[in-house]
Amino acid sequence: MKWSGLVAGLFSGAALAQAPATLEAVRLHRPEASALVREELKACDASKCPDSARLALLAGTLVLSDGEVAEARQLLDSHPAPAGLEAFHAYYRGQALFYSGDAEGAAGAFSLAVQQAPPSLEPRARARLGEALLKAGKFARAMPVLETAANQTPSAELLFERAQARSATGNAAGAREDLRAVALRYPTHPYADEALAKLEALTPPVRLALPEHLKRARALLEGGQPSRALTELETAEQRKLVKGPAPKAEVALIRAQALYATGHAEDAEKALAEARKGPPVVAAEAALVTARRALRANENDKARQLMAALDKSWSKQPAGDEGGFFAAWLDLQGGRYEDAVKSFTLFEKRYPHSRRRDEGMWFHALSLLELKKYSEARDELGRLVDNFPRSSLVPQARYWMARSQELGGASADVTGPAYESVLTIAPASFYALLASERLRALGRTPPPAFPEPPKQLTVPRPPELELAVALTQAGLFPDAAEEVESRAARIHSPEQALPFVHALLSMGEYGYAHAVAARHLWGRAFGERAPDALAAFYPRAFESAVESAATRAEVEPYLVWAIMRRESAFRPEVASAADARGLMQLIPPTGTAIAEKLAEPKPNPADLFAPDLNIRYGSWYLGQLMKRFAHPVLAAAAYNAGPKATAKWAKEKGSLPLDLFVEEIPFRETRGYVKQVVADLYLYRTFYGGKTALPPLTLTVPAPATEGVNF
């Protein structure tokens, strides 16, 4: 169903303030949305239609987000608040007043919003009220507001503002406490440096101890700010806080990692040499840094030597555990299967409490499979299942136990039930798909993974969603999402979750429906295999946009949905640590490259959150990957790890059967990604493909084309 059709269906009998096409433009963040709404408002004002208040509220929020503060203020001041949305009108009017320089007027509007706000809006409105009062110089009035706001939803901004209010009202100790919290909890935030400067300016100055400097340096490094991490370490040294061999080694270890991140490898090596002189835990970590760098650089022989040295020298440290595991894994990756069996056997004996023990058993079994020692592999897999029955590796262990029986010459009467058991315990998994294909090859009809396709219910809308519906009807989609999230947090049982989820699906809130289902309906969907629960896990999200983009890109819509499900779980606002954005998780450089191929203007990075653009670009890219790689396994691998890596893997190991090829993808994340995407693709085909016969999963790896998309 198109979003425009969905709106018309959901609100049939209700007067919509906006035309469905306008709501769709707003929902998909299309560039023309603001102009469309203003045109409708102008026409509504001229005809004195009853919806001018809602249209003005939406127009005001849109022009405010575009930075047109004066126009936003005029729109919101000249129209009354829509019935039922008074708090939101007051909130956005406060925003317009604040950004136009009227802090006192903004405080009045935010105060009204706080008084009328639902729980989803109240914390935001209270925070802005405190900020406005602070800016207006009303410190005594700001103080209790900011106390409550900072306790409700602590953030760098609120703690910093509360510190200012505390300082202005004579609570110097409280101000110091807040400034320290900002500096230590949020070191990557711009306010963190301001907080440190204010602490330094106090009489006497307040300065951090060495553990606090190290905490900040680690957080800055993890937050992608290695230069600032180096500055933090230099400050600690300048203040003569780094005394003794152990602290010096710890500083050297962090410095080495920061220097590597800033491209100063030679200086990093010197710092690591100093770190290796420290206590065992630091020295072992320093050795692990070197080994991991070799591993990331694909210097596998060097990495294997370094990991083995870690295992030998630091077996009592966590780094030794890592070394033992990766030394064995590198034997497997290098095709030294006999050595891998020995190495994994040693790893299991040496580190019986390792967090990687189930992984070690799996790779041990995989090495035996490569050696065609099927009986021994099956025994090792059985041990994995018995010792780690809750491990995520159990479905693949079960599949390969069945496969090893078949490869060992067992009859279909033996292997058939073993494959069928995989479909029973993990019906939505990649291994259920593989087991189905193996059963067909044996001349047996596989039982359906799910007896019925997803079924969306028509249920009475829960009263707690009425405000979200009103916000959706008004086009205030971000506020509707906040309201939904607030309500979803109060659900505690499957009985509460089911009608709530289906109401969300009918509103087009696929991401929140999926999130609530994942918390409360997992057993109903994958244990009971109930079609009403499956609907939230496998929706045809943004159907109009997906089908249109997929048609143009000559790619299956089911593959687009499978990628979307893995990448964002249908949430358009998601951003990753790698700056991947939106439903299909596109990074800005990829967006730019796609725009160039399509002869379109370079998109602003923020535009990649827009569902319409994100789906269109992601579908085009996916279509190009399918043209080059001709198999969903390879296309999914390329979407995750890049075409160059995938082409290399296909060249090196493409002679393996597909199941073994996937198991030997060297990147753990990509292995898991490929398995989920391909399983989801076939489930989407099964659920929504109608009576069309499903194409089988080809169990051989095709050679990729040498030409084609390469970014």
C-alpha positions as CSV (number, residue, x, y, z in Angstrom):
1,M,0.0,0.0,0.0
2,K,1.3,3.4,-0.8
3,W,1.7,5.9,2.0
4,S,-0.9,8.1,0.4
5,G,-3.3,5.2,0.3
6,L,-2.4,4.2,3.9
7,V,-3.2,7.6,5.1
8,A,-6.5,7.7,3.2
9,G,-7.4,4.3,4.6
10,L,-6.3,5.0,8.2
11,F,-8.2,8.2,8.4
12,S,-11.2,7.6,6.2
13,G,-14.1,9.6,7.5
14,A,-11.7,12.1,9.1
15,A,-10.9,15.4,7.5
16,L,-7.2,15.5,6.7
17,A,-5.4,18.8,7.0
18,Q,-3.1,17.8,4.2
19,A,-3.5,16.1,0.9
20,P,-2.2,12.5,1.1
21,A,0.5,13.4,-1.5
22,T,1.7,16.2,0.7
23,L,1.8,14.0,3.8
24,E,3.8,11.5,1.7
25,A,6.3,14.2,0.7
26,V,6.7,15.2,4.4
27,R,7.1,11.6,5.5
28,L,9.8,10.9,2.9
29,H,11.6,14.3,3.6
30,R,11.2,15.3,0.0
31,P,12.6,18.8,-0.9
32,E,9.3,20.1,-2.1
33,A,7.5,19.2,1.2
34,S,7.7,22.6,2.8
35,A,6.5,24.4,-0.3
36,L,3.6,22.0,-0.7
37,V,2.4,22.6,2.8
38,R,2.7,26.3,2.6
39,E,0.7,26.3,-0.7
40,E,-2.1,24.2,1.0
41,L,-2.1,26.6,4.0
42,K,-2.4,29.6,1.7
43,A,-5.4,28.0,-0.1
44,C,-6.9,26.9,3.2
45,D,-6.6,30.4,4.7
46,A,-8.2,31.9,1.6
47,S,-11.2,29.5,1.8
48,K,-11.3,29.7,5.6
49,C,-11.2,25.9,5.8
50,P,-11.2,24.4,9.3
51,D,-7.7,22.8,9.0
52,S,-5.6,26.0,8.9
53,A,-4.4,25.5,12.5
54,R,-2.9,22.1,11.7
55,L,-1.5,23.2,8.4
56,A,0.1,26.2,10.1
57,L,1.7,24.1,12.8
58,L,3.2,21.7,10.2
59,A,4.4,24.6,8.0
60,G,5.9,26.3,11.0
61,T,7.9,23.2,12.0
62,L,9.1,22.7,8.4
63,V,10.3,26.2,7.9
64,L,11.8,26.2,11.4
65,S,13.9,23.1,10.4
66,D,15.0,25.0,7.3
67,G,16.3,27.9,9.5
68,E,13.6,30.4,8.5
69,V,12.9,31.5,12.0
70,A,11.0,34.7,11.3
71,E,8.6,33.0,9.0
72,A,8.1,30.1,11.5
73,R,7.3,32.7,14.2
74,Q,4.8,34.5,12.0
75,L,3.1,31.2,11.0
76,L,2.7,30.0,14.6
77,D,1.7,33.4,16.0
78,S,-0.9,34.0,13.4
79,H,-2.8,30.8,13.8
80,P,-4.3,29.2,16.9
81,A,-3.1,25.9,18.3
82,P,-4.9,22.8,16.8
83,A,-7.2,21.0,19.2
84,G,-5.4,18.3,21.1
85,L,-1.9,19.5,19.9
86,E,-1.7,22.7,22.1
87,A,1.5,21.5,23.8
88,F,3.2,20.9,20.5
89,H,2.1,24.3,19.2
90,A,3.5,26.0,22.3
91,Y,6.8,24.0,22.0
92,Y,7.5,24.9,18.4
93,R,6.4,28.5,19.0
94,G,9.0,28.6,21.9
95,Q,11.6,27.3,19.5
96,A,10.8,30.0,17.0
97,L,10.9,32.7,19.7
98,F,14.2,31.4,21.2
99,Y,16.0,31.3,17.9
100,S,14.8,34.8,17.0
101,G,16.4,36.1,20.1
102,D,13.4,36.4,22.4
103,A,14.5,34.1,25.3
104,E,11.9,35.4,27.8
105,G,9.1,35.0,25.3
106,A,10.4,31.5,24.6
107,A,10.4,30.7,28.3
108,G,6.7,31.6,28.4
109,A,5.9,29.3,25.5
110,F,8.0,26.4,26.8
111,S,6.4,26.8,30.3
112,L,2.9,26.4,28.6
113,A,4.2,23.4,26.7
114,V,5.5,21.8,30.0
115,Q,2.1,22.3,31.6
116,Q,0.2,20.6,28.7
117,A,2.8,18.1,27.4
118,P,2.4,14.3,27.3
119,P,5.3,12.2,28.6
120,S,6.9,12.1,25.2
121,L,7.2,15.9,24.9
122,E,7.6,16.9,28.6
123,P,11.3,16.2,29.0
124,R,12.2,18.1,25.8
125,A,9.9,21.0,26.7
126,R,11.4,21.2,30.2
127,A,14.9,21.1,29.0
128,R,14.2,24.0,26.6
129,L,12.4,25.9,29.3
130,G,15.5,25.7,31.5
131,E,17.7,26.8,28.6
132,A,15.5,29.8,27.8
133,L,15.3,30.9,31.4
134,L,19.1,30.7,31.7
135,K,19.6,32.7,28.5
136,A,17.1,35.3,29.8
137,G,19.1,35.6,33.0
138,K,16.4,34.2,35.2
139,F,18.8,31.9,37.1
140,A,16.6,31.4,40.2
141,R,13.7,30.3,38.0
142,A,15.9,28.2,35.8
143,M,17.5,26.3,38.7
144,P,14.6,24.0,39.7
145,V,13.7,23.4,36.1
146,L,17.2,22.3,35.2
147,E,17.5,20.2,38.3
148,T,14.4,18.2,37.3
149,A,15.4,18.1,33.6
150,A,19.0,16.9,34.2
151,N,17.8,14.2,36.6
152,Q,15.1,13.1,34.1
153,T,17.3,12.8,31.0
154,P,21.0,13.6,31.8
155,S,22.9,15.0,28.9
156,A,26.0,17.1,28.3
157,E,23.8,20.1,27.5
158,L,21.6,19.8,30.6
159,L,24.5,19.2,33.0
160,F,26.4,22.1,31.5
161,E,23.4,24.4,31.8
162,R,22.7,23.2,35.3
163,A,26.3,24.0,36.3
164,Q,25.8,27.6,35.0
165,A,22.5,27.9,37.0
166,R,24.1,26.4,40.1
167,S,27.1,28.7,39.9
168,A,24.8,31.8,39.4
169,T,22.7,30.8,42.5
170,G,25.6,30.2,44.8
171,N,26.0,26.4,44.6
172,A,29.6,26.3,43.7
173,A,30.1,22.6,44.8
174,G,27.2,21.5,42.6
175,A,28.5,23.4,39.7
176,R,31.9,21.8,40.0
177,E,30.2,18.4,40.2
178,D,28.3,19.0,37.0
179,L,31.3,20.3,35.1
180,R,33.3,17.3,36.1
181,A,30.5,15.0,34.9
182,V,30.4,16.8,31.5
183,A,34.2,16.5,31.1
184,L,34.3,12.8,32.1
185,R,31.0,11.3,30.8
186,Y,30.9,13.2,27.5
187,P,34.5,13.9,26.5
188,T,33.8,14.0,22.8
189,H,31.1,16.7,23.2
190,P,32.0,20.3,22.5
191,Y,30.8,21.3,26.0
192,A,33.5,18.9,27.6
193,D,36.3,21.3,26.7
194,E,34.3,24.3,27.9
195,A,33.6,22.4,31.2
196,L,37.4,21.8,31.7
197,A,38.2,25.4,31.0
198,K,35.6,26.6,33.6
199,L,37.1,24.1,36.1
200,E,40.5,25.5,35.4
201,A,39.3,29.1,35.9
202,L,38.0,28.4,39.4
203,T,40.0,29.5,42.5
204,P,41.6,27.2,43.3
205,P,41.6,25.5,39.9
206,V,40.0,22.0,39.7
207,R,42.1,19.6,37.7
208,L,41.7,15.9,36.8
209,A,43.7,13.0,38.3
210,L,45.6,10.6,36.0
211,P,42.9,7.9,35.9
212,E,40.4,10.6,34.7
213,H,42.8,11.8,32.0
214,L,43.3,8.2,30.9
215,K,39.5,7.6,30.9
216,R,39.0,10.7,28.7
217,A,41.8,9.7,26.4
218,R,40.4,6.2,25.8
219,A,36.9,7.6,25.2
220,L,38.3,10.2,22.7
221,L,40.2,7.4,20.9
222,E,37.1,5.2,20.7
223,G,35.0,8.3,19.6
224,G,37.2,8.8,16.6
225,Q,39.2,11.8,17.9
226,P,42.8,10.4,18.3
227,S,44.4,13.9,18.1
228,R,42.4,15.0,21.1
229,A,43.4,11.8,22.9
230,L,47.1,12.7,22.3
231,T,46.5,16.2,23.7
232,E,44.8,14.7,26.8
233,L,47.9,12.5,27.4
234,E,50.2,15.4,26.9
235,T,48.3,17.5,29.5
236,A,48.6,14.7,32.0
237,E,52.4,14.5,31.4
238,Q,52.8,18.3,31.5
239,R,51.2,18.3,34.9
240,K,53.6,15.6,36.1
241,L,50.9,13.1,36.8
242,V,52.6,10.2,35.0
243,K,54.9,8.7,37.6
244,G,56.3,5.2,37.8
245,P,56.7,2.3,35.2
246,A,53.0,1.1,35.3
247,P,51.4,4.5,34.5
248,K,54.0,5.3,31.9
249,A,53.3,2.0,30.2
250,E,49.6,2.6,30.3
251,V,50.0,6.1,28.8
252,A,52.3,4.7,26.1
253,L,49.8,2.0,25.1
254,I,47.0,4.6,24.6
255,R,49.4,6.9,22.8
256,A,50.5,4.2,20.4
257,Q,46.9,3.5,19.4
258,A,46.3,7.2,18.9
259,L,49.5,7.6,16.9
260,Y,48.5,4.7,14.6
261,A,45.1,6.3,14.1
262,T,46.7,9.6,13.1
263,G,49.1,8.0,10.6
264,H,52.3,8.2,12.7
265,A,53.3,4.5,12.6
266,E,57.0,5.0,13.5
267,D,56.2,7.0,16.6
268,A,53.5,4.5,17.5
269,E,56.0,1.6,17.4
270,K,58.3,3.5,19.8
271,A,55.4,4.0,22.2
272,L,54.5,0.3,22.0
273,A,58.0,-0.6,22.8
274,E,57.7,1.4,26.0
275,A,54.3,-0.2,26.8
276,R,55.8,-3.6,26.5
277,K,58.0,-2.8,29.5
278,G,55.0,-2.3,31.7
279,P,53.1,-4.8,33.9
280,P,51.9,-8.0,32.2
281,V,48.3,-6.8,31.5
282,V,49.7,-3.7,29.6
283,A,52.6,-5.5,27.9
284,A,50.2,-8.3,26.7
285,E,47.7,-5.6,25.3
286,A,50.6,-3.9,23.5
287,A,51.6,-7.1,21.8
288,L,48.0,-7.7,20.9
289,V,47.8,-4.3,19.2
290,T,50.7,-5.2,17.0
291,A,49.2,-8.6,16.1
292,R,45.8,-7.1,15.3
293,R,47.4,-4.5,13.0
294,A,49.1,-7.3,11.0
295,L,45.7,-9.2,10.9
296,R,43.9,-6.1,9.6
297,A,46.6,-5.5,7.0
298,N,46.1,-9.0,5.7
299,E,49.7,-9.9,6.7
300,N,48.4,-13.3,7.8
301,D,51.8,-15.1,8.1
302,K,53.1,-12.3,10.3
303,A,49.8,-12.1,12.3
304,R,49.9,-15.9,12.8
305,Q,53.4,-15.7,14.3
306,L,52.5,-12.8,16.5
307,M,49.3,-14.4,17.8
308,A,51.2,-17.6,18.6
309,A,53.7,-15.6,20.5
310,L,50.9,-14.0,22.5
311,D,49.5,-17.4,23.3
312,K,52.9,-18.7,24.4
313,S,54.0,-15.7,26.4
314,W,50.8,-14.3,27.9
315,S,48.5,-17.3,28.5
316,K,47.3,-15.9,31.8
317,Q,46.2,-12.7,30.3
318,P,43.1,-12.0,28.1
319,A,45.4,-11.2,25.2
320,G,46.8,-14.7,25.4
321,D,43.3,-16.1,24.9
322,E,42.9,-13.9,21.8
323,G,46.3,-15.0,20.5
324,G,45.5,-18.7,20.9
325,F,42.2,-18.4,19.1
326,F,43.4,-16.3,16.2
327,A,46.6,-18.4,15.7
328,A,44.3,-21.4,15.1
329,W,41.8,-19.4,13.0
330,L,44.7,-18.1,10.8
331,D,45.7,-21.7,10.2
332,L,42.2,-22.4,9.0
333,Q,42.1,-19.3,6.8
334,G,45.5,-20.3,5.3
335,G,44.2,-23.7,4.3
336,R,46.5,-25.5,6.8
337,Y,43.7,-27.6,8.1
338,E,45.8,-30.2,9.9
339,D,47.6,-27.4,11.8
340,A,44.2,-25.8,12.5
341,V,42.9,-29.0,14.1
342,K,45.9,-29.2,16.3
343,S,45.8,-25.5,17.2
344,F,42.1,-25.5,18.1
345,T,42.5,-28.6,20.1
346,L,45.3,-26.9,22.1
347,F,43.1,-23.7,22.4
348,E,40.2,-25.7,23.9
349,K,42.5,-27.3,26.5
350,R,44.5,-24.1,27.3
351,Y,41.5,-21.7,27.7
352,P,38.6,-23.8,29.0
353,H,36.7,-20.7,30.1
354,S,37.3,-18.6,27.0
355,R,34.4,-16.4,25.8
356,R,35.4,-17.9,22.3
357,R,35.1,-21.5,23.3
358,D,32.0,-22.3,21.3
359,E,33.5,-20.5,18.3
360,G,36.7,-22.5,18.7
361,M,34.8,-25.7,18.7
362,W,32.9,-24.6,15.5
363,F,36.1,-23.7,13.6
364,H,37.7,-27.0,14.9
365,A,34.8,-28.8,13.3
366,L,35.1,-26.8,10.1
367,S,38.7,-27.7,9.8
368,L,37.8,-31.4,10.1
369,L,35.1,-30.9,7.4
370,E,37.7,-29.4,5.1
371,L,39.8,-32.5,5.7
372,K,36.8,-34.7,4.9
373,K,37.0,-36.2,8.4
374,Y,33.3,-36.3,8.7
375,S,32.8,-38.5,11.7
376,E,35.3,-36.5,13.8
377,A,33.7,-33.3,12.6
378,R,30.3,-34.6,13.6
379,D,31.5,-35.5,17.1
380,E,33.0,-32.0,17.6
381,L,29.7,-30.4,16.5
382,G,27.8,-32.6,18.9
383,R,30.0,-31.5,21.7
384,L,29.3,-27.9,20.8
385,V,25.5,-28.5,20.8
386,D,25.7,-30.4,24.2
387,N,28.0,-27.9,25.9
388,F,26.5,-24.7,24.5
389,P,22.8,-25.4,23.8
390,R,22.0,-21.6,23.8
391,S,24.9,-20.6,21.5
392,S,23.9,-18.8,18.3
393,L,26.1,-21.4,16.5
394,V,23.7,-24.3,17.3
395,P,21.7,-24.1,14.0
396,Q,24.8,-24.2,11.9
397,A,26.2,-27.1,14.0
398,R,23.0,-29.0,13.4
399,Y,23.1,-28.3,9.7
400,W,26.7,-29.5,9.4
401,M,26.0,-32.6,11.5
402,A,23.4,-33.5,8.9
403,R,25.7,-32.5,6.0
404,S,28.6,-34.5,7.4
405,Q,26.4,-37.5,7.5
406,E,25.4,-37.1,3.9
407,L,29.0,-36.5,2.8
408,G,30.0,-39.5,4.8
409,G,27.6,-41.7,2.7
410,A,24.6,-41.9,5.0
411,S,21.2,-42.6,3.3
412,A,18.4,-40.1,2.8
413,D,16.5,-41.9,5.6
414,V,19.2,-40.8,8.0
415,T,20.1,-37.4,6.7
416,G,16.5,-36.3,5.8
417,P,15.2,-36.2,9.4
418,A,18.5,-34.5,10.5
419,Y,18.0,-31.7,7.9
420,E,14.3,-31.4,8.9
421,S,15.4,-30.8,12.5
422,V,17.2,-27.7,11.4
423,L,13.9,-26.3,10.0
424,T,12.3,-27.1,13.3
425,I,14.8,-25.3,15.6
426,A,15.7,-22.4,13.4
427,P,13.0,-21.8,10.7
428,A,14.1,-18.3,9.8
429,S,17.8,-19.1,9.5
430,F,20.2,-19.4,6.6
431,Y,20.7,-23.0,7.7
432,A,17.0,-23.7,7.3
433,L,17.3,-22.5,3.7
434,L,20.3,-24.7,3.1
435,A,18.6,-27.6,4.7
436,S,15.5,-27.1,2.5
437,E,17.7,-27.2,-0.6
438,R,19.5,-30.3,0.6
439,L,16.2,-32.0,1.2
440,R,15.0,-31.2,-2.3
441,A,18.3,-32.6,-3.7
442,L,17.5,-35.8,-1.8
443,G,14.1,-36.0,-3.5
444,R,12.2,-35.0,-0.3
445,T,9.8,-32.1,0.0
446,P,10.9,-29.9,2.8
447,P,8.3,-29.0,5.4
448,P,7.4,-25.3,5.3
449,A,9.4,-23.2,7.6
450,F,6.3,-21.2,8.4
451,P,2.9,-22.8,7.6
452,E,1.2,-19.4,6.9
453,P,2.5,-16.1,5.6
454,P,2.5,-12.9,7.7
455,K,-0.9,-11.6,8.4
456,Q,-1.6,-8.0,9.3
457,L,-4.6,-7.7,11.6
458,T,-7.3,-5.1,11.6
459,V,-7.6,-4.4,15.4
460,P,-9.2,-1.6,17.3
461,R,-6.5,1.1,17.8
462,P,-5.3,1.1,21.4
463,P,-6.3,4.4,23.1
464,E,-2.7,5.1,24.0
465,L,-1.9,5.6,20.3
466,E,-4.5,8.2,19.7
467,L,-2.1,11.1,20.2
468,A,0.5,9.5,17.9
469,V,-2.3,9.1,15.3
470,A,-3.2,12.8,15.7
471,L,0.4,13.8,15.2
472,T,0.8,11.5,12.2
473,Q,-2.4,13.0,10.8
474,A,-1.0,16.5,11.3
475,G,2.2,15.5,9.5
476,L,4.4,15.8,12.7
477,F,6.1,12.5,12.1
478,P,9.1,13.0,14.4
479,D,6.8,13.8,17.2
480,A,4.6,10.9,16.4
481,A,7.7,8.6,16.6
482,E,8.7,10.1,20.0
483,E,5.2,9.5,21.2
484,V,5.2,5.9,19.9
485,E,8.6,5.2,21.6
486,S,7.3,6.6,24.8
487,R,4.3,4.4,24.7
488,A,6.2,1.3,23.6
489,A,8.5,1.6,26.6
490,R,5.4,0.9,28.8
491,I,4.6,-2.4,27.2
492,H,5.5,-5.5,29.3
493,S,3.7,-8.5,27.7
494,P,2.9,-10.2,24.4
495,E,-0.8,-9.6,25.0
496,Q,-0.2,-5.8,25.2
497,A,2.3,-5.9,22.3
498,L,0.2,-7.6,19.6
499,P,-2.5,-5.0,19.1
500,F,0.0,-2.2,19.6
501,V,2.3,-3.6,16.9
502,H,-0.5,-3.9,14.4
503,A,-1.6,-0.4,15.0
504,L,2.0,0.7,14.4
505,L,2.1,-1.2,11.1
506,S,-1.1,0.5,10.0
507,M,0.5,3.9,10.7
508,G,3.6,3.0,8.7
509,E,5.8,2.9,11.8
510,Y,7.6,-0.2,10.7
511,G,10.7,0.3,12.7
512,Y,8.9,0.7,16.0
513,A,6.6,-2.2,15.2
514,H,9.7,-4.4,14.6
515,A,11.4,-3.2,17.8
516,V,8.4,-3.9,20.0
517,A,7.9,-7.3,18.3
518,A,11.6,-8.2,18.9
519,R,11.1,-7.5,22.6
520,H,7.8,-9.2,23.2
521,L,6.7,-11.3,20.2
522,W,9.8,-13.3,19.3
523,G,8.5,-16.6,20.8
524,R,5.1,-16.1,19.1
525,A,6.7,-15.5,15.7
526,F,9.5,-18.1,15.6
527,G,8.3,-20.6,18.2
528,E,4.6,-20.6,17.6
529,R,5.1,-19.4,14.1
530,A,2.0,-17.2,14.4
531,P,1.4,-15.1,11.2
532,D,0.1,-12.1,13.2
533,A,3.5,-11.9,14.9
534,L,5.5,-12.5,11.7
535,A,3.9,-9.5,10.1
536,A,6.0,-7.2,12.3
537,F,9.2,-9.0,11.6
538,Y,8.8,-9.1,7.8
539,P,6.8,-6.0,6.7
540,R,6.7,-4.6,3.2
541,A,8.0,-1.3,4.6
542,F,7.7,1.8,2.4
543,E,6.2,-0.4,-0.2
544,S,5.5,2.2,-2.8
545,A,9.1,3.6,-2.7
546,V,10.7,0.2,-2.6
547,E,8.7,-1.3,-5.5
548,S,9.3,1.8,-7.6
549,A,13.0,1.9,-6.9
550,A,13.5,-1.8,-7.3
551,T,11.7,-1.8,-10.7
552,R,14.0,1.0,-12.0
553,A,17.1,-0.7,-10.6
554,E,16.0,-4.1,-12.0
555,V,16.4,-5.8,-8.6
556,E,13.9,-7.8,-6.6
557,P,12.0,-5.7,-4.0
558,Y,12.4,-8.7,-1.7
559,L,16.2,-8.3,-1.7
560,V,15.8,-4.6,-1.0
561,W,13.6,-5.4,2.0
562,A,16.1,-8.1,3.2
563,I,18.9,-5.6,3.1
564,M,16.8,-2.9,4.8
565,R,15.8,-5.3,7.5
566,R,19.4,-6.1,8.3
567,E,20.8,-2.6,7.9
568,S,18.3,-0.5,9.8
569,A,15.4,-2.7,11.0
570,F,13.2,-0.3,9.0
571,R,14.1,2.8,10.9
572,P,14.9,5.8,8.7
573,E,16.7,7.8,11.3
574,V,19.4,5.2,12.1
575,A,23.1,6.3,11.8
576,S,26.1,4.0,12.4
577,A,29.5,4.7,14.0
578,A,30.8,4.5,10.4
579,D,28.4,7.3,9.4
580,A,26.2,5.0,7.4
581,R,22.7,6.6,7.2
582,G,19.1,5.7,6.8
583,L,17.1,2.7,5.8
584,M,19.8,1.2,3.5
585,Q,22.7,2.6,5.6
586,L,24.5,4.5,2.9
587,I,27.7,6.4,3.8
588,P,28.1,9.9,2.2
589,P,30.9,8.9,-0.2
590,T,28.8,6.1,-1.6
591,G,25.8,8.5,-1.9
592,T,28.0,10.9,-3.8
593,A,29.3,8.1,-6.1
594,I,25.8,6.9,-6.9
595,A,24.6,10.4,-7.6
596,E,27.5,10.8,-10.1
597,K,26.5,7.6,-11.8
598,L,22.9,8.7,-12.0
599,A,24.0,12.2,-13.3
600,E,22.3,13.8,-10.3
601,P,23.5,16.6,-8.0
602,K,25.7,15.6,-5.1
603,P,23.4,15.0,-2.1
604,N,23.8,16.7,1.2
605,P,24.8,14.0,3.7
606,A,21.7,14.8,5.7
607,D,19.6,14.0,2.7
608,L,20.6,10.4,3.0
609,F,18.2,10.0,5.9
610,A,15.3,10.8,3.6
611,P,13.6,7.4,2.9
612,D,12.8,8.2,-0.7
613,L,16.4,9.0,-1.7
614,N,17.9,6.4,0.5
615,I,15.7,3.6,-0.9
616,R,16.3,4.8,-4.5
617,Y,20.1,5.0,-4.1
618,G,20.4,1.7,-2.1
619,S,18.2,-0.1,-4.7
620,W,20.4,1.2,-7.6
621,Y,23.6,0.1,-5.8
622,L,22.1,-3.3,-5.0
623,G,21.0,-3.8,-8.6
624,Q,24.5,-3.0,-9.8
625,L,25.9,-5.5,-7.4
626,M,23.6,-8.2,-8.6
627,K,24.5,-7.5,-12.2
628,R,28.2,-7.9,-11.4
629,F,28.0,-10.8,-8.9
630,A,24.9,-12.7,-10.1
631,H,24.2,-14.4,-6.8
632,P,22.5,-12.9,-3.6
633,V,25.2,-14.3,-1.4
634,L,27.9,-12.4,-3.3
635,A,25.8,-9.3,-3.6
636,A,25.1,-9.2,0.1
637,A,28.8,-9.8,0.9
638,A,29.7,-6.9,-1.4
639,Y,27.0,-4.6,0.1
640,N,28.6,-5.2,3.5
641,A,32.3,-5.6,2.8
642,G,32.7,-4.0,-0.6
643,P,33.0,-5.4,-4.2
644,K,36.8,-5.6,-4.1
645,A,36.9,-7.9,-1.1
646,T,34.1,-10.0,-2.4
647,A,35.7,-10.5,-5.8
648,K,38.9,-11.5,-4.1
649,W,37.1,-14.1,-1.9
650,A,35.2,-15.5,-5.0
651,K,38.4,-15.8,-6.9
652,E,40.3,-17.6,-4.0
653,K,37.5,-19.9,-2.7
654,G,34.8,-19.8,-5.4
655,S,35.4,-23.5,-6.2
656,L,33.9,-24.4,-2.8
657,P,30.3,-25.4,-2.4
658,L,28.2,-22.4,-1.5
659,D,27.7,-23.4,2.2
660,L,31.5,-23.9,2.8
661,F,32.2,-20.7,0.9
662,V,30.0,-18.7,3.2
663,E,31.6,-20.3,6.3
664,E,35.0,-19.3,5.1
665,I,34.3,-15.6,4.5
666,P,37.1,-14.2,6.6
667,F,35.1,-11.3,8.1
668,R,32.8,-12.4,11.0
669,E,30.4,-9.5,10.5
670,T,30.1,-10.2,6.8
671,R,29.5,-14.0,7.4
672,G,26.6,-13.1,9.7
673,Y,25.3,-10.4,7.4
674,V,25.2,-12.7,4.4
675,K,23.4,-15.5,6.3
676,Q,20.7,-13.2,7.5
677,V,20.1,-11.3,4.3
678,V,19.9,-14.4,2.1
679,A,17.6,-16.1,4.6
680,D,15.4,-13.1,4.7
681,L,15.3,-12.8,0.9
682,Y,13.9,-16.3,0.6
683,L,11.4,-15.7,3.4
684,Y,10.2,-12.6,1.7
685,R,9.9,-14.5,-1.6
686,T,8.0,-17.2,0.2
687,F,5.7,-14.9,2.1
688,Y,4.9,-12.4,-0.7
689,G,5.8,-14.1,-4.0
690,G,2.3,-15.5,-4.5
691,K,2.0,-18.8,-6.4
692,T,5.1,-18.2,-8.5
693,A,7.6,-21.0,-8.1
694,L,10.5,-19.9,-6.0
695,P,13.9,-20.1,-7.7
696,P,16.2,-22.5,-5.8
697,L,19.3,-21.2,-4.0
698,T,22.1,-22.0,-6.3
699,L,24.7,-24.0,-4.3
700,T,27.7,-23.1,-6.5
701,V,29.5,-19.8,-6.5
702,P,29.5,-18.0,-9.9
703,A,32.6,-16.1,-11.1
704,P,32.0,-12.3,-10.8
705,A,32.2,-10.1,-13.8
706,T,35.5,-8.2,-14.0
707,E,33.6,-5.0,-14.9
708,G,30.9,-3.4,-12.9
709,V,30.4,-1.4,-9.7
710,N,33.6,-1.2,-7.7
711,F,32.8,1.2,-4.9
